[in-house]
Structures are given as structure tokens and as C-alpha cells.
Amino acid sequence: MSLRIDSIDCFYDAVQALRGFSLELRQAEILCLMGHNGAGKSTLLKSIMGTMKPKTGSIRLGDTELTALPAFAIPKQGIAYVPQGRRLFAELTVAENLDIGLMVRGSGADVRDRVLDLFPVLRPRLGQVAGTLSGGEQEMLAIGRALATEPRVLLLDEPTEGLMPTMIAAILDALRGLRASGVSILLVEQRVESALAVADRVAFIEHGQSREVATPGALRRDPSLLHRYVGVGLAAR
């Protein structure tokens, strides 16, 4: 089931953040969205989740028009969101944070076990307060809480920001596993090597508008789009 965004306009008061933006996330695909800071990446994720309503345009998951639904109903359609900064309940335990995710769609212990199998480092920490976890462990918990809702589509905003290389590798491996299980992933990621290592396609956004879409292979052969839309190139090999 694909997620289709068609010609949406979004505003912060009088400031237009998205301009006729269109994009399609295919089933069981990792699509990375890249662009400069302020290009509209986080705004797009918020518009999908209904916390920012487009003035015009359509966002559809399969046959369901998401813009017609209130924000609280979007997760029940099978869409989960991990915002930048994680936004865990820092004073609650790991188990309690996961339980909050399980409540969204009435999921049970089997779903929690699948999450813990994906991120086994969390299993011995179920009784630990979330705010005392390392940055990488907190990111895993944030993704795990989102997965506890049994999503068909997962939206991730800068999940590798500030993490150690070993944690980045573990999260990218988890994303590949999710794709293999049929989950579609829209990933906002500024680390070029991380994006190219995991994405099926890379879409670029500039000044709130959708631009080129390319495969990682094409970008490795010709990184000019990375220079244009992100301002960085590829590390020398």
C-alpha cells in the first residue's frame, strides 16, 4: 500500500512552507528525503501525521484520504512517527514507553517481543527510566515505541543525529529488517552515507517544493544533486 502526497500547500501563518509538494512512498520501500535546513522536511512529516493541515492538496494511504481525518486518527490508519529529538516520556521506564505504543491499536505482548527482538539492547533495560538511556538507546526506544503501533508506514526525522557509528549501524540494520517485513519508511536523513546505505530512492526538497528523485547508485556515480540540494558531497574512498 503506497502513501501518495499530491500537490500539498502548507503554511505557518502567512509563511508558506510547502508549495505544491508531491511524493509517493511505495510499499516496502525506504525513501530518504533530503534538503537544506528549513527546506520543509519536518513540515512534510507533520502534514502526513495531521498535526499540520495542508491548505490544498491530498495525502492518501491506499484509498484513505488522510487530510480528512483528525490527527489522533492517523496512527490508527497504520502510520507511526518518530520526530527529531525522540520525545520520549523520559520519566517513565522503557517498558512503560513501549506500553504507550501498544495502546494505540490494542497490540499485545507478541508485538512487544518483536520490537525487543529488533532492538535486543532494550530487553535488559525494561525497568530502566528512559531518560537515563544513552542517545542511541533512546533512539531505539523511540523507534520501538512507534513500531509497537504495528505501522504499515514509518516516518523518521533524523534518527541518526548525534549517535555513535555503532548505534547508527544498528539502526540502519533495523530499518532494512523492517523494509524486508513490508514496512514502508519515509526517512529524513542528513548523513549522506547513511542515506545512501539504506535508501531505495532519495528525494530532494528545495524551498518547500519537490525536486529530483534518484537512486543511491545514480547519486554515487554523479553527486551533483547532493551538492545542489544538500550542499555536501561524498567522502573520498
Secondary structure, DSSP 8 states (H G I E B T S, - for coil): --EEEEEEEEEETTEEEEEEEEEEE-TT-EEEEE--TTSSHHHHHHHHHTSS--SEEEEEETTEEGGGS-GGGTGGGTEEEE-TT----TTSBHHHHHHHHHHHTT--HHHHHHHHHHSGGGGGGTTSBGGGS-HHHHHHHHHHHHHTT--SEEEEESTTTT--HHHHHHHHHHHHHHHHTT-EEEEE---HHHHHHH-SEEEEEETTEEEEEE-HHHHHH-THHHHHHTS------
